[in-house]
Amino acid sequence: MRIVLLGPPGAGKGTQAKAISKEIDVPHISTGDILRNEIKNGTELGKKAANFVESGKLVPDETIIEIIKSRIRSGELDRGFLMDGFPRNLKQAKMFSEMMEELNIKLDRVINIVVDENEVIRRLGNRRICSVCKSIFSIGDDGNNMKRCPKCGGLLLKRKDDSEDVIRHRLKVYESETKPLIDYYTDRGILVNVDGSGKEEEITGRILENT
Ligand code: AMP
């Protein structure tokens, strides 16, 4: 299966991609995770990307396309993939489509996770990531105030770009750059809208029904 997950920041793409990629046994490719890892390791790519990522701006398309091409070259995506955070604008989508044409492969499905904007803002403000296993949690729900990861005990951290002003900027970037992809993939007949509200497992079930 070759799947792209679409949706605003905070729609739950990362959480769902982890669950779905396990279920259908294809690699989960998160360009955001790849960039954060490069930044953490202080690589050349990380140094180039840091300012963009931390301020909620899109990293230049050429850099992102190079990341995807290197994954394709490595053979990692031969048995399918679940893209999370890529493509992020029309230019990336068109370049991605050309890459796939050259390889004689096609996208099977684009899942658009639909979540109300107020809910997205609430989720991003409450989001914490485990510094060790990278699991994603929401604090504040049910009055919980977790500091440690319930799965591995690692320290839970707030992403730098989950601060209020950067969240606002990321939502604007989503509206102007990423949202047009909904029409782009609808026109190609491969987009399915999935309700992203409710419990994690329910949303995973809805996505799996459509893959
Ligand atoms: P995410 O983890 O998907 O929310 O991405 C976090 C940040 O990484 C974004 O705000 C961008 O700065 C950068 N980023 C991730 N994916 C892309 C992409 N496909 N194109 C450009 N920038 C990206």
Residues whose N, C-alpha, C, O or C-beta is under 5 A from the ligand:
A	BS01	AMP	T31 G32 D33 L35 F52 V53 G56 K57 L58 V59 I64 D84 G85 F86 P87 R88
